[in-house]
């Protein structure tokens, strides 16, 4: 059994996503949302991904893993910068591996490739968030040395609250 898994892992090809992958990327994000029980929160469309990921100023990049020419997983990420370290890094927004390819280190390979590409560009860190109920993902990241940060908490504002906040006039002193 180990030989079979090793063969399948070594046969995995990791490449950069292209505009031709948009529908596959979006389908994977929908599956990820379903996997963590948050499919109702995904409002993006393939057109959104096409526009913001593959336009003039891409907001994100993707790595695609394939086994035997078949989609196996993806890592959607973007550049970030730490003012405290004075260096760039990478933020992993979404990591997804198809169920039938799990246990073959495809997720790990995707993360290592993102980290390696970031390092080549002077980056010194990788950051990501994990759904609080996704114990499997937390254990996976911990096993790789991607530790939970006890001194940070993610905050966010979305939807109508965001629009009201962004559109409010600046207060004059």
C-alpha positions as CSV (number, residue, x, y, z in Angstrom):
1,X,0.0,0.0,0.0
2,X,2.8,2.5,0.9
3,X,4.4,1.9,-2.6
4,X,1.1,2.7,-4.3
5,X,0.7,6.0,-2.3
6,X,4.4,6.9,-2.9
7,X,4.0,6.3,-6.6
8,X,0.8,8.5,-6.7
9,X,2.5,11.2,-4.7
10,X,5.6,11.3,-7.0
11,X,3.3,11.4,-10.0
12,X,1.7,14.7,-8.8
13,X,2.5,17.7,-10.9
14,X,2.2,21.2,-9.4
15,X,1.8,24.1,-11.7
16,X,0.6,27.7,-11.7
17,X,-3.1,28.2,-12.3
18,X,-4.2,29.9,-15.4
19,X,-7.4,31.7,-16.5
20,X,-8.4,28.3,-18.1
21,X,-8.5,26.8,-14.6
22,X,-11.1,29.3,-13.2
23,X,-14.1,27.0,-13.3
24,X,-12.0,24.2,-11.7
25,X,-10.7,26.6,-9.0
26,X,-14.3,27.8,-8.2
27,X,-15.6,24.3,-8.0
28,X,-12.8,23.4,-5.6
29,X,-13.7,26.4,-3.4
30,X,-17.3,25.3,-3.3
31,X,-16.2,21.8,-2.3
32,X,-14.0,23.3,0.4
33,X,-16.9,25.3,1.7
34,X,-19.1,22.2,1.8
35,X,-16.3,20.3,3.5
36,X,-16.1,22.8,6.4
37,X,-19.9,23.3,6.5
38,X,-19.8,26.8,5.2
39,X,-21.0,26.4,1.6
40,X,-23.7,29.0,2.1
41,X,-21.0,31.7,2.8
42,X,-19.4,31.3,-0.6
43,X,-20.9,34.0,-2.9
44,X,-18.0,34.3,-5.4
45,X,-18.4,33.2,-9.0
46,X,-16.1,32.0,-11.6
47,X,-16.4,35.5,-13.2
48,X,-15.2,37.1,-9.9
49,X,-12.1,34.8,-9.9
50,X,-11.4,35.5,-13.5
51,X,-11.7,39.3,-13.0
52,X,-9.7,39.6,-9.8
53,X,-7.2,36.8,-10.2
54,X,-6.3,37.0,-13.9
55,X,-6.9,40.6,-14.8
56,X,-4.5,43.5,-15.1
57,X,-3.7,43.6,-11.4
58,X,-4.2,40.0,-10.0
59,X,-5.3,40.0,-6.4
60,X,-4.2,36.3,-5.9
61,X,-2.3,33.5,-7.5
62,X,-3.0,29.8,-7.5
63,X,-1.0,26.6,-7.6
64,X,-2.8,23.5,-9.0
65,X,-1.9,19.9,-8.2
66,X,-2.7,17.2,-10.8
67,X,-2.3,13.5,-10.7
68,X,-2.3,11.8,-14.0
69,X,-3.7,15.0,-15.6
70,X,-6.6,15.0,-13.1
71,X,-7.2,17.9,-10.7
72,X,-6.1,16.9,-7.2
73,X,-5.9,20.2,-5.3
74,X,-5.1,23.8,-5.2
75,X,-3.5,26.5,-3.1
76,X,-4.8,30.1,-3.5
77,X,-2.5,32.7,-2.1
78,X,-1.3,36.3,-2.3
79,X,1.7,38.4,-1.2
80,X,1.6,40.2,2.1
81,X,4.1,42.4,4.0
82,X,5.2,42.6,7.6
83,X,6.1,46.1,8.7
84,X,7.5,44.6,11.9
85,X,9.9,42.3,10.1
86,X,10.3,44.7,7.1
87,X,10.0,41.7,4.8
88,X,7.4,40.2,2.5
89,X,5.5,37.0,3.1
90,X,2.6,35.0,1.6
91,X,-0.9,34.5,2.9
92,X,-2.6,31.2,2.0
93,X,-6.3,32.0,1.6
94,X,-7.4,28.5,0.5
95,X,-5.8,25.1,0.5
96,X,-7.9,22.2,-0.9
97,X,-7.2,18.6,-1.8
98,X,-9.8,16.3,-3.4
99,X,-10.9,13.6,-1.0
100,X,-9.6,10.8,-3.2
101,X,-6.1,12.3,-3.1
102,X,-5.8,13.1,0.6
103,X,-3.1,11.3,2.5
104,X,-0.6,11.6,-0.4
105,X,1.1,14.8,0.8
106,X,-0.4,16.9,-2.0
107,X,-1.4,19.7,0.5
108,X,2.0,19.7,2.0
109,X,3.7,19.9,-1.4
110,X,1.4,22.8,-2.4
111,X,2.3,24.7,0.8
112,X,6.0,24.0,0.4
113,X,6.0,25.2,-3.2
114,X,4.2,28.4,-2.1
115,X,6.7,28.9,0.6
116,X,9.7,28.3,-1.7
117,X,8.4,30.7,-4.3
118,X,7.8,33.3,-1.6
119,X,11.4,32.8,-0.3
120,X,12.8,33.3,-3.8
121,X,11.2,36.7,-3.8
122,X,12.7,37.7,-0.4
123,X,9.8,36.4,1.7
124,X,10.4,35.2,5.2
125,X,7.0,34.0,6.4
126,X,3.7,32.2,5.6
127,X,0.4,33.1,7.2
128,X,-3.0,31.4,7.0
129,X,-6.2,31.1,9.0
130,X,-8.0,27.9,9.9
131,X,-11.7,27.5,10.5
132,X,-12.1,27.1,14.3
133,X,-14.0,23.8,14.0
134,X,-11.6,22.2,11.4
135,X,-9.6,20.0,13.8
136,X,-8.2,18.0,10.9
137,X,-6.7,21.1,9.3
138,X,-5.3,22.4,12.6
139,X,-3.6,19.1,13.2
140,X,-2.2,19.0,9.6
141,X,-0.7,22.5,9.9
142,X,0.7,21.8,13.4
143,X,2.4,18.7,12.0
144,X,4.0,20.8,9.3
145,X,5.3,23.3,11.9
146,X,2.7,26.0,11.0
147,X,1.7,26.9,14.5
148,X,-1.3,28.6,16.0
149,X,-0.6,32.1,17.0
150,X,-1.7,32.7,20.6
151,X,-1.1,36.5,20.4
152,X,-3.3,37.3,17.3
153,X,-7.0,37.2,16.5
154,X,-8.5,37.7,13.1
155,X,-11.0,40.6,12.9
156,X,-13.2,41.3,9.9
157,X,-16.0,43.5,8.7
158,X,-18.0,42.4,5.6
159,X,-21.1,43.2,3.6
160,X,-23.3,46.2,4.4
161,X,-21.3,46.9,7.5
162,X,-18.2,47.2,5.4
163,X,-19.9,49.4,2.8
164,X,-21.2,51.8,5.5
165,X,-17.8,51.9,7.2
166,X,-15.9,52.6,3.9
167,X,-18.5,55.1,2.7
168,X,-18.7,57.1,5.9
169,X,-17.2,60.6,5.6
170,X,-14.0,61.2,7.4
171,X,-14.4,63.2,10.6
172,X,-12.7,66.5,10.6
173,X,-10.8,67.7,13.8
